Amino acid sequence: MKLVLVGYGRMGQAVEEIATKRGHDIVARFDPLLATRILDTQTLTEADVAIEFSTPKTAPGNIEDLAKAGINIVSGTTGWYDHLPQTAATVNAASTGLIYAPNFSLGVHIVQEIAKLTGQMSDFVKDYEVTIHESHHKYKVEVPSGTAIAIANTLLDQISSKNKWTSGFPPSQPNSDTLYITSKREGENPGTHVIRLENEHESIEIAHQANNRDGFALGAVLAAEWIFGKVGVFTLCDMFPKEGS
């Protein structure tokens, strides 16, 4: 398969290494630090799928330009989902495919599935206080992370007493309807997410620790292999078999 990389920072370079090992060809690279531009190259005529790790500001335009060029897209950029309706409309109108996710780690997908059960059990027991903590490298600007927000939304779908999340430490008297997300930025940590349940009797922690970027890169390449030839807008959950299928 012939791939285009949009965003050639540390994630883009990790994707390139994994994709090459899996036998794919990188036919173009786009990045603010490179001279190439998406709409100014003929190389796109060779491409099957683009893997996009850019910025919240540039992602919608990148995706729409690629869709108009007839290329399917994997987007791992977060923070742009307010633009999703328009972007999805462009993808569908172009009869191309998009798969997007705040995190392409397969381990994080497992945590999301566990979070559903965690929320259901918490809602049943009632007296657990549920919080999320995430920590990342010092260069990550987004707070909280897109993955933490996705986990929070999964929990909110299951816990009837909570209807919103907020970023920051809980006050001395936490609001019972609020799920609190705390964040930390330091060092070179690729990413840690922890779901914590606590009551007066016990504490439970469900954690995912990324040891490097290769897990994210592998998930993105697998998503590229999956989206190839498909039409429509998908999330990472669509890649995995459903119960009974």
Secondary structure, DSSP 4 states (H G I P E B T S, - for coil): -EEEEE--SHHHHHHHHHHHHTT-EEEEEE-TTSS--GGG-SGGGG-SEEEE---TTTHHHHHHHHHHTT-EEEE---S-GGGHHHHHHHHHHTT-EEEE-S---HHHHHHHHHHHHHHHHHHHH---EEEEEEEE-TT---SS-HHHHHHHHHHHHH-TT--EEEES---SS--TTEEEEEEEE-TT---EEEEEEE-SS-EEEEEEE-SSSHHHHHHHHHHHHHHTT--EEEEGGGGSPPTT-
